[in-house]
Amino acid sequence: MASALPRRKESKKKEMNILRNYRNWRRYRETVSELSRLSNRELSDLGINRAEIQSVARRSI
C-alpha cells in the first residue's frame, strides 16, 4: 500500500506535464495564427517580419 502513493504522485506529475505541454502547444498555435493574420505593415510596427512569426511564437511559451 505504501508504494501506491509514489505511483499516484508520478501519475499526477505525468498528467500535469501533459496538460502543461498541451497548453503550451495551444498558446504557440494561437500566437502563430494571430500573427499570421496581420499585414506586413502591422508586423513591422511590432518589430518583426513574417519569417520570424514561428520564432516569436516559440518565445511566447
C-alpha positions as CSV (number, residue, x, y, z in Angstrom):
1,M,0.0,0.0,0.0
2,A,2.8,2.4,0.8
3,S,4.1,2.1,-2.8
4,A,0.8,3.3,-4.2
5,L,1.3,6.9,-3.0
6,P,4.5,7.4,-5.0
7,R,2.8,6.0,-8.1
8,R,-0.1,8.4,-7.6
9,K,2.3,11.3,-7.4
10,E,4.1,10.1,-10.5
11,S,0.8,9.7,-12.3
12,K,-0.3,13.2,-11.2
13,K,3.1,14.6,-12.4
14,K,2.6,13.0,-15.8
15,E,-0.9,14.3,-16.1
16,M,0.3,17.8,-15.2
17,N,3.1,17.6,-17.7
18,I,0.7,16.5,-20.4
19,L,-1.7,19.4,-19.6
20,R,1.2,21.9,-19.5
21,N,2.5,20.7,-22.8
22,Y,-0.9,20.9,-24.4
23,R,-1.5,24.4,-23.1
24,N,1.9,25.5,-24.4
25,W,1.2,24.0,-27.8
26,R,-2.2,25.8,-27.9
27,R,-0.6,29.1,-26.9
28,Y,2.0,28.6,-29.7
29,R,-0.6,27.8,-32.3
30,E,-2.8,30.7,-31.3
31,T,0.2,33.1,-31.4
32,V,1.2,31.9,-34.9
33,S,-2.4,32.2,-36.1
34,E,-2.9,35.7,-34.7
35,L,0.4,37.0,-36.0
36,S,-0.2,35.4,-39.4
37,R,-3.4,37.3,-39.8
38,L,-1.5,40.6,-39.5
39,S,-0.3,42.5,-42.5
40,N,3.4,43.0,-43.2
41,R,2.9,46.6,-42.1
42,E,1.4,45.7,-38.8
43,L,4.1,43.1,-38.2
44,S,6.7,45.7,-39.0
45,D,5.1,48.0,-36.4
46,L,5.6,45.3,-33.9
47,G,9.3,45.0,-34.9
48,I,9.0,41.6,-36.5
49,N,8.8,40.2,-40.0
50,R,6.7,37.3,-41.4
51,A,9.7,35.0,-41.3
52,E,10.1,35.5,-37.5
53,I,6.5,34.5,-36.6
54,Q,7.3,31.0,-35.5
55,S,10.3,32.1,-33.5
56,V,8.3,34.8,-31.8
57,A,5.5,32.2,-31.0
58,R,8.1,29.8,-29.5
59,R,9.3,32.6,-27.2
60,S,5.7,33.2,-26.1
61,I,5.7,29.8,-24.3
